[in-house]
Amino acid sequence: MPSPHGPLPLSRRGLLLAGATAGTALALPRAPAHAAGRPHRPFGRYGSPAARLTARTLYVHPGGAGDFTTVQAAVTAAAGPGHTLVIAPGTYRETVSVDADRTGMTWLGASEDPRDVVVVFDNAAGTPRPDGSGTHGTSGSATTTLRPDGFTARWITFANDWLRADHPGTSGTQAVALKVQGDRSAFLHCRFLGHQDTLYADSPSLGTFARQYFSHCYVEGDVDFVFGRATALFAHCHFRTLTRPDLAGAPYGFVFAPSTAGANPRGYLVTRSRISSEAPDGHYKLARPWVPSSDRTARPMLTVRETHLGAGIDAAEPYTNMASGHPWQDQRFAEYRNTGPGAVITVPENRPQLTRAEAASHTREVHFGDWRPWR
């Protein structure tokens, strides 16, 4: 089943992020439960700082009812492996960076609804650094950067609400909500909100094949909004393409832009998910290959199987090239038993299809080897 935590009609989505314009707005969470007159239990069933779950449990509350008022402060205090952050409902406007030595860290949204816990900031690649040493660049624009292995997040929204309309003339419009690099990273019932380069599923180096699992998640954006070189599995996820008031014609953008290392036999696998759109029919490409200047030997890999592709996807030509060349036909793109108007095969050579035998090697078990995060 697709994630139940996707977008709601605008009349029910609550407040809009500041600076949003029609057709480009990101949704803030609903008000916390106590605002509606229900008992105020900011940490839900996860106890409280006074009766914490374990010595390695840290509580975050924006109003001071926990151990820390910001996520970064809790991360900094969580020295060593195995800490759990229980995060109360609220909007945490900050950037967060987690070092590689914080292995086995878990973040839990206390209300168990990702719309209630939002970590958001508004840097873009072209945003000047505060110290005057140039601009942030794509990686530096990330609201949240996760480097450790064994990271798990449940019921969290990761967002970047930088908008092109608010910054006319800015050339670096990449604005990452989350950059994740660690192996065995799992995101369950999370949301990723942004426009260009929303979710950066990557690895720390060319020789590291970082496995990352996204289950029942929601991701929205416009240009290359799921990208990177991770060995990533997206199961039962909902991807939504946004409208582009700044553009007059197609394509508006691209859902996936993998940059899989040539030596990695596994790239992005999307299974039993769906892609919907706010944009006109046929205004989005399913994917384009990213061969970065740092790795000209990359062979981007994407398999989309048993997934519903809405009318927003260009069925006749779902793939295209990046400006740097490297034809998509030379990469590892394939589909299997997809449905919906965006999956209709009108030009067979434009839609490589797996055979049943080939599809047997494009499963979650094969993709992740001895790691079974769905158990």
C-alpha positions in Angstrom: 0.0 0.0 0.0 1.3 3.5 -0.7 2.1 5.7 2.3 -0.9 7.2 4.1 1.2 10.2 4.9 1.2 11.9 1.5 -0.3 15.3 0.7 -3.7 16.3 1.8 -6.0 18.6 -0.1 -5.0 22.2 0.6 -8.0 22.9 2.7 -6.8 20.1 5.1 -3.0 20.5 4.9 -2.7 23.1 7.6 -0.4 26.1 7.3 1.9 26.7 4.3 5.5 27.4 4.7 6.4 31.1 4.6 7.1 32.5 1.2 5.1 29.8 -0.6 3.3 30.8 -3.8 0.4 29.1 -5.5 1.4 25.7 -6.8 4.7 25.6 -5.1 3.8 25.3 -1.4 5.2 22.8 1.0 2.9 21.7 3.9 3.7 22.3 7.5 2.5 19.7 10.0 -0.9 19.8 11.7 -1.1 21.4 15.1 0.0 19.2 18.0 -2.7 17.2 19.6 -2.9 19.3 22.7 -3.8 22.4 20.6 -7.1 20.7 19.8 -8.0 20.2 23.4 -6.6 16.7 23.9 -4.2 15.8 26.8 -0.7 17.2 26.3 1.6 14.2 26.1 4.4 15.6 24.0 6.3 12.3 23.9 3.4 10.0 23.3 4.0 6.5 24.4 7.8 7.0 24.7 7.7 8.3 28.2 9.5 11.5 29.3 12.8 12.8 30.4 11.8 12.0 34.0 11.0 8.4 33.1 13.3 7.8 30.1 13.3 4.6 28.2 17.1 4.0 28.6 20.2 6.0 29.5 20.8 6.5 25.8 17.4 8.0 25.1 17.3 11.8 24.6 14.2 13.9 24.4 13.8 16.9 22.1 10.9 19.4 22.6 10.8 22.9 21.1 9.2 24.4 24.2 11.7 23.1 26.7 9.8 20.1 28.0 12.6 17.7 27.0 16.4 17.5 27.4 17.0 19.7 24.4 15.1 22.3 22.3 16.9 21.5 19.0 17.7 18.3 17.2 21.3 19.4 16.6 21.9 19.9 20.3 20.7 16.4 21.0 22.8 14.9 18.3 25.9 16.7 19.6 25.2 15.4 23.1 24.7 11.8 21.8 28.4 10.9 21.9 29.1 7.4 20.7 26.8 4.8 19.2 23.3 3.6 19.9 21.4 6.7 20.9 17.7 7.3 20.4 16.2 10.7 19.9 12.5 11.0 20.8 11.3 14.2 19.1 8.1 15.9 20.2 5.7 17.5 17.6 7.0 20.8 16.3 8.8 22.6 13.5 12.5 22.6 14.0 14.0 25.3 11.8 17.6 24.4 11.8 20.3 22.5 9.9 21.4 19.2 11.4 24.6 17.3 10.8 25.3 13.8 12.2 28.9 12.6 12.3 29.9 9.1 11.2 30.7 8.0 14.7 27.1 8.2 15.8 26.4 4.7 14.5 23.1 2.9 15.3 21.3 6.2 16.0 17.5 6.3 15.8 15.1 9.2 15.5 11.5 8.7 16.5 8.6 11.2 15.9 6.8 11.0 19.2 3.3 11.3 17.7 3.9 8.6 15.2 2.7 10.9 12.4 5.4 12.4 10.2 3.4 15.5 9.6 3.8 16.5 13.2 7.6 16.6 13.4 9.3 18.7 10.7 13.1 19.4 10.4 13.3 22.3 7.9 15.7 25.0 6.6 16.0 27.1 3.5 19.6 26.9 2.1 20.2 26.4 -1.5 23.4 25.6 -3.5 23.6 29.3 -4.4 23.0 30.6 -0.9 26.1 32.5 0.4 27.8 30.9 3.4 27.6 33.0 6.6 31.3 33.3 6.8 31.6 34.8 3.3 33.6 31.9 1.9 31.4 31.3 -1.2 28.1 29.5 -1.5 26.9 26.3 0.0 26.9 24.1 -3.1 24.5 21.2 -3.4 25.7 19.1 -0.5 26.1 22.1 1.8 22.5 23.1 1.1 21.1 20.0 3.0 18.9 20.7 5.9 19.9 17.3 7.4 23.1 15.4 6.6 23.4 11.9 7.9 26.8 10.1 7.8 26.7 7.2 10.2 25.9 3.6 9.5 22.9 1.9 11.0 20.8 5.1 11.2 17.0 4.7 11.5 14.2 7.4 11.3 10.5 6.9 11.8 7.7 9.4 11.5 9.9 12.4 10.6 9.5 15.1 7.9 12.8 16.3 6.4 12.2 19.5 4.4 13.9 22.3 2.5 11.5 25.2 1.9 13.9 27.3 -0.3 11.8 28.6 -3.3 13.0 29.9 -6.6 10.2 32.5 -6.7 11.7 34.1 -3.5 15.2 34.3 -5.0 15.1 35.4 -8.6 18.4 35.4 -10.4 19.9 32.7 -8.1 21.6 30.1 -10.3 22.3 27.4 -7.7 18.7 26.2 -7.1 19.5 22.8 -5.7 18.1 22.7 -2.2 18.5 19.3 -0.4 16.1 18.3 2.4 18.1 15.2 3.4 21.6 13.9 2.4 22.2 10.4 3.7 25.5 8.5 3.2 25.6 5.6 5.7 25.1 1.9 5.1 22.1 0.2 6.6 20.1 3.4 6.8 16.4 3.0 7.1 13.5 5.5 6.8 10.1 4.3 7.7 6.9 6.4 7.3 9.0 9.6 6.7 8.3 12.5 4.4 10.9 14.4 2.2 9.7 17.8 1.0 11.5 20.2 -1.4 11.8 21.1 -5.0 15.2 20.5 -6.7 17.4 17.7 -5.3 15.0 16.9 -2.4 16.5 13.5 -1.3 20.2 12.8 -1.8 20.6 9.1 -1.3 24.3 8.8 -1.6 27.4 7.0 -0.2 30.6 8.4 1.5 32.9 7.3 -1.3 33.0 5.6 -4.7 34.1 2.3 -3.2 31.4 2.2 -0.6 28.1 0.7 -1.6 25.8 2.2 1.0 22.5 0.3 1.4 19.5 2.5 2.2 15.8 1.5 2.8 12.8 3.7 2.3 9.5 2.2 3.3 6.0 3.8 3.2 7.6 7.2 2.6 6.5 10.3 0.7 8.8 12.3 -1.5 8.0 15.4 -3.5 9.9 17.8 -5.8 10.6 18.8 -9.4 14.2 18.5 -10.7 16.1 15.3 -9.9 14.4 15.1 -6.6 15.7 11.6 -5.8 19.4 11.4 -6.7 22.8 9.9 -5.7 24.8 6.7 -5.8 23.4 4.7 -2.9 22.1 1.2 -3.2 18.6 2.3 -2.3 15.3 0.5 -2.1 12.0 2.4 -2.2 9.1 0.1 -1.2 5.5 1.2 -1.0 6.5 4.9 -1.4 4.7 7.8 -2.9 6.6 10.2 -5.2 4.8 13.4 -6.2 5.9 15.8 -8.9 5.1 19.5 -8.4 3.9 22.2 -10.7 6.3 24.7 -12.1 4.8 28.3 -12.4 8.2 29.4 -13.7 8.1 27.2 -16.8 5.8 27.4 -19.8 6.5 24.0 -21.3 7.6 20.4 -20.7 9.6 18.9 -19.2 9.1 20.4 -15.8 11.7 18.0 -14.3 12.8 14.5 -13.5 11.9 12.1 -10.6 15.1 10.1 -10.4 18.8 10.9 -11.2 20.9 8.0 -10.0 24.7 8.2 -10.2 25.5 4.5 -9.4 29.2 3.7 -9.3 30.2 1.5 -12.3 31.5 -1.3 -10.0 28.2 -1.4 -8.0 25.8 -4.1 -9.2 22.9 -2.5 -7.5 21.6 1.1 -7.8 18.0 2.4 -7.1 15.2 -0.1 -6.9 11.6 1.1 -6.7 8.9 -1.5 -6.0 5.2 -1.4 -5.4 5.1 2.3 -5.2 3.3 5.1 -7.1 4.1 8.4 -8.8 1.4 11.2 -8.9 1.6 14.7 -10.1 0.3 18.3 -9.6 1.6 19.1 -13.1 -0.1 18.7 -16.4 0.0 15.3 -18.1 3.3 14.2 -19.6 5.3 17.1 -18.1 7.8 14.9 -16.2 10.4 12.4 -17.1 10.8 9.3 -15.0 14.6 9.6 -14.8 17.8 10.8 -16.3 21.3 9.5 -15.6 23.7 11.5 -13.5 27.4 10.9 -14.4 29.1 13.5 -12.1 32.4 15.1 -12.9 33.9 13.3 -9.9 33.1 9.9 -11.4 33.0 9.7 -15.2 32.9 5.9 -14.9 29.5 5.9 -13.2 26.8 3.8 -14.7 23.5 4.9 -13.2 21.1 2.1 -12.4 17.3 2.4 -11.8 14.7 -0.4 -11.8 11.1 0.5 -11.4 8.8 -2.4 -10.9 5.1 -3.1 -10.1 4.6 0.6 -9.6 1.8 2.9 -10.7 3.0 5.7 -12.9 0.5 8.6 -13.1 -0.3 10.7 -16.1 2.3 13.3 -15.2 5.0 10.9 -16.5 5.8 11.2 -20.2 4.9 7.7 -21.4 6.4 8.1 -24.9 9.8 9.3 -23.7 10.1 8.7 -20.0 14.0 8.9 -20.0 16.3 11.7 -21.2 20.0 12.6 -21.0 21.7 15.2 -18.8 23.5 18.1 -20.5 26.8 16.4 -19.9 26.0 13.6 -22.3 26.2 9.9 -21.4 23.1 8.6 -23.2 20.5 7.0 -20.9 20.4 4.0 -23.3 24.0 3.2 -22.2 23.0 3.1 -18.5 21.1 0.5 -16.5 17.5 1.6 -16.6 14.7 -0.9 -16.7 11.0 -1.5 -15.8 8.8 -4.4 -14.9 5.1 -4.7 -14.8 4.3 -1.1 -14.1 0.8 0.2 -14.4 -1.0 3.5 -15.0 -1.1 6.0 -17.9 2.5 7.0 -17.4 3.6 3.3 -17.9 1.9 2.7 -21.3 4.5 1.4 -23.7 4.0 3.3 -27.0 7.6 3.2 -28.2 9.2 0.0 -27.0 12.8 1.0 -27.5 12.2 3.9 -25.1 11.1 1.7 -22.2 13.5 -1.2 -21.5 11.5 -4.0 -19.8 12.9 -6.9 -17.7 11.9 -10.4 -18.5 10.4 -12.5 -15.7 13.7 -14.3 -15.2 15.6 -11.0 -15.1 13.1 -9.6 -12.6 14.0 -12.4 -10.2 17.4 -10.7 -9.6 15.8 -7.3 -8.9 14.2 -8.0 -5.5 14.7 -6.6 -2.1 16.5 -9.8 -0.9 19.0 -9.7 -3.8 19.4 -5.9 -3.5 20.4 -5.9 0.2 22.1 -9.3 0.6 22.3 -10.2 4.3 20.5 -7.0 5.5 16.8 -7.4 6.1 15.4 -4.1 7.4 11.8 -5.0 6.8 11.8 -7.7 9.5 
